Amino acid sequence: MGWIIDLFLIPSMDRQADRRFFSGAKGYNVSWILLTFLGLFGVHRFYLGKWITGLIWLLTGGLFLVGYLYDYWTLNEQIDEVNAA
């Protein structure tokens, strides 16, 4: 039954996502994979060109996990900023 509802909702969700996210030099998928598997070391921040915070993440284990969780919350916006510049 749920697939019938999805049949109607997914096209509008796709259009909404196209307006919300910017394509650019940095990929969303790569950033999310780096954050998921190497986020405690700040690799995703190095990839986005944020060298200073990348070093901080590397030396402190993702700012003692608080920064790591923050990045899970805000990664799409961070990628948008990099791609918009």
N, C-alpha and C positions, 0 to 999 in steps of 0.2 A: 504494500500500500504506500509506503514511504517513497518508493521510486516514482510514483505518479506525481507526488507533490514536488519532488526534485526535478522532474521533467519541466515543470513550469518555473521553478525558482532559479535553476542554474543559469539560464541565459541572462537574466537580469543581474545575477551575481557576477557573471563574467564581464558584462558591460561596466559594472561598478568598479571592478578590479582594474579594468583598462584605464579608467579615468583616475584612479587613485595612485597607481604605481608608475614610476618613470623608468623607461628603458635607458640604458646608458652603458658606460664602460664597465661598471661593476655589476655582477650578476647576483640576483637574489638567492638563487639556489646554491651557488658557491659560498656565499656569505653564511647562509644558514648551516650548510654542512661543516664549514670551518668552525662556526660557533659551537655546534653540537659536539663535535669530536675533539677540537683543539682550543676551545674557548677559554679554558683556564690559563692557557699560555698566551692568550692575546693574539693568536694568529689571524683571527678575523679582523682585528683592528689594524694590524699591519697591512692586510689585504685592502682595507678601505683607505689606507694612506694616513692613518692616525698613529704615527710612530711613537710619540711621547706616551700616550695612554696605552699603546701596545707594550711598551717597555714596563710600564707600571703594572699592567696585567701579568706580564711574564714574571716579574720579580715578587709579586704579592699573591699569585694564584687567583687572578681575577678579582682583585681588591677584596680578598678574603671571602669570596663567593657572592658578596653583595653586588659588585659590579657585573659579575657574570649573570646574575638574575636580572639586573637592570638591562643588560644587553638583550636578553630574551624578550623583554617587554618593548624595547625601542629599536630593534635592529632594522625593521623596514623603514622607519623614519630616517635612520642614519644613512642607509643606502640611498634614499631619496635625496638627501642633502648632497651627498657625493656626486650622484648622477646629474643633479640640477646645476652644479657648478661648472 
